[in-house]
């Protein structure tokens, strides 16, 4: 007997009605679209404030109205510069200009590998906390840490495994280029799950909860 399949309408009700997708016009230049899940129709297009030219990653809250974008720009003299923006959407607003509100998050980001900013990020289900992963490489090892920001108060706290001196990477960015969602909050917002790679000969991976 084939397994019971839920009605299509019931499945669709569980899918968020809107999503944010990164679109690219040419290498080094990208923007973000807010789209309707069922039809793919563009609800609003997000143009970046200067001098930012690229959307690197996006993460969303459970309300399907609150997102965080990581954006960046490159200068040959100073390298890559990154910033985080809070995006709130109002899909039913009559004017397209009223459907999005983009606000700079003035968070103090830790120094990152190649200056490129967080390598992964996750917004909690209630949209109040943002977890980011940053990686650094020295001549002898690569390490990374998780920083959790309270978006209401601006406070933060960081986690890095004690004694991790042998190529310890949280959600290794080299394993999945462009994937910013390699960490995830539990639904209650009390724990973070991530994969940690450690060692170099041989390398091994562990699924961890923080």
C-alpha positions in Angstrom: 0.0 0.0 0.0 1.5 3.3 -1.0 2.1 5.8 1.9 -0.6 8.4 2.5 0.0 11.6 0.6 -1.3 14.8 2.2 -3.6 17.0 -0.1 -1.7 19.4 -2.2 -3.5 22.4 -0.6 -2.4 21.3 2.8 1.2 21.1 1.7 1.1 24.5 0.1 -0.2 26.1 3.3 3.0 25.0 5.0 5.2 26.8 2.5 6.0 30.5 3.2 4.1 32.6 0.6 7.1 34.9 -0.1 10.8 34.5 -0.4 13.9 36.6 -1.1 16.2 35.5 -3.9 19.6 36.8 -5.0 19.7 37.8 -8.7 22.8 38.8 -10.6 23.2 41.2 -13.6 26.9 40.6 -14.0 29.9 39.2 -12.0 30.4 41.4 -8.9 27.0 43.0 -9.2 23.8 41.6 -7.7 20.5 42.6 -6.2 17.6 40.8 -4.4 14.0 40.1 -5.4 11.0 39.5 -3.1 8.9 36.9 -4.9 5.6 35.1 -4.5 6.2 31.4 -3.9 3.3 30.1 -5.8 3.8 32.1 -9.0 7.4 33.4 -8.9 6.1 36.9 -9.5 8.4 39.7 -8.4 6.7 41.6 -5.5 9.6 44.1 -5.1 13.2 44.5 -6.2 15.8 45.5 -3.7 18.5 47.9 -5.0 21.5 48.3 -2.8 22.6 51.6 -1.2 25.9 52.8 -2.4 28.7 51.8 -2.3 27.5 48.2 -2.0 27.3 46.3 -5.2 26.6 42.7 -4.3 24.2 40.7 -2.1 26.2 37.8 -0.6 23.6 36.1 1.5 20.1 36.2 3.0 18.4 34.6 6.0 14.8 35.0 7.2 12.6 34.7 10.3 9.5 32.5 10.6 7.1 35.4 10.0 8.1 35.5 6.3 8.3 39.3 6.6 11.7 39.8 8.3 15.0 39.1 6.6 18.7 40.0 7.0 20.9 40.6 3.9 24.6 40.5 3.8 26.0 43.0 1.2 29.5 43.9 0.1 31.7 45.9 -2.2 35.3 45.5 -3.4 38.1 48.0 -3.6 41.5 47.0 -5.0 43.3 49.1 -2.4 41.4 47.8 0.6 39.7 44.5 -0.4 36.2 43.4 0.4 33.9 45.4 2.8 30.8 43.8 4.2 27.6 45.0 6.0 24.3 43.7 7.2 20.9 45.1 6.5 17.5 44.3 8.1 14.8 43.9 5.4 11.1 44.1 6.3 8.5 43.5 3.6 4.9 44.5 3.2 3.8 42.5 0.2 0.3 43.8 0.1 1.2 47.5 0.0 -0.2 49.3 -3.1 2.9 51.1 -4.1 6.0 49.0 -4.9 8.2 51.5 -3.0 6.2 50.8 0.2 6.7 47.0 0.0 10.2 47.0 1.4 12.1 48.8 4.2 15.9 48.3 4.3 17.7 49.4 7.5 21.4 49.2 8.1 22.4 47.0 11.1 25.2 48.7 12.9 26.7 45.6 14.4 30.4 45.3 15.2 31.5 42.4 13.1 34.6 40.5 14.2 37.6 40.4 11.8 36.9 37.8 9.1 38.8 35.7 6.7 39.9 37.8 3.8 37.8 40.7 5.2 34.8 39.3 3.4 32.4 39.3 6.4 30.4 36.4 7.8 30.7 33.1 6.1 27.3 31.8 7.4 24.4 33.4 9.2 21.0 32.5 10.6 18.1 34.7 11.8 16.1 33.2 14.7 12.5 32.3 14.1 11.2 35.4 16.0 13.6 37.7 14.2 15.2 39.0 17.4 18.6 37.3 17.2 21.2 36.9 14.4 23.9 34.3 14.5 26.9 34.7 12.2 30.0 32.7 11.6 33.3 34.3 10.8 36.5 32.5 9.8 40.1 33.5 10.1 43.2 31.9 8.6 46.8 32.1 9.9 50.0 30.6 8.7 49.4 27.5 10.8 45.6 27.0 11.1 42.1 28.1 10.2 39.6 28.8 12.9 36.1 30.2 13.1 33.6 31.4 15.7 29.9 32.0 16.2 28.7 35.4 17.3 25.0 35.9 18.3 23.6 39.4 18.2 20.5 40.6 20.0 18.9 42.9 17.3 16.8 44.6 19.9 19.5 45.6 22.4 22.6 45.4 20.2 24.4 43.2 22.6 26.3 40.1 21.5 28.2 37.1 22.7 30.7 34.8 21.0 31.6 31.1 21.0 34.8 29.4 20.0 35.8 25.9 21.0 38.5 25.9 23.6 41.7 24.4 22.4 40.7 24.4 18.8 44.0 25.1 17.1 44.0 22.5 14.2 42.0 23.8 11.2 38.7 24.0 13.1 36.0 25.5 10.9 32.3 26.0 11.6 30.2 25.3 8.5 33.2 25.3 6.3 32.6 27.9 3.5 35.0 26.0 1.1 32.6 23.0 1.2 29.7 24.8 -0.4 30.6 28.1 -2.1 27.9 30.8 -1.8 25.9 28.9 0.8 25.3 31.3 3.7 22.8 29.0 5.5 25.0 26.3 7.0 23.9 27.1 10.5 20.3 26.9 11.8 18.3 27.9 14.9 15.9 25.4 16.5 12.2 26.5 16.3 12.2 27.6 20.0 15.3 29.8 19.4 17.2 28.2 22.2 19.8 26.3 20.3 21.9 26.5 17.1 22.9 23.5 15.0 26.0 23.5 12.8 28.6 21.2 11.3 32.1 21.6 12.5 35.1 20.4 10.5 38.3 19.7 12.5 41.7 18.2 11.8 43.5 18.1 8.5 44.9 14.6 8.2 42.3 13.2 8.1 39.6 15.8 8.4 36.4 14.8 10.2 33.0 16.5 10.6 30.7 16.7 13.6 27.1 17.9 14.0 26.9 20.1 17.0 24.3 22.0 19.0 25.1 25.2 20.8 
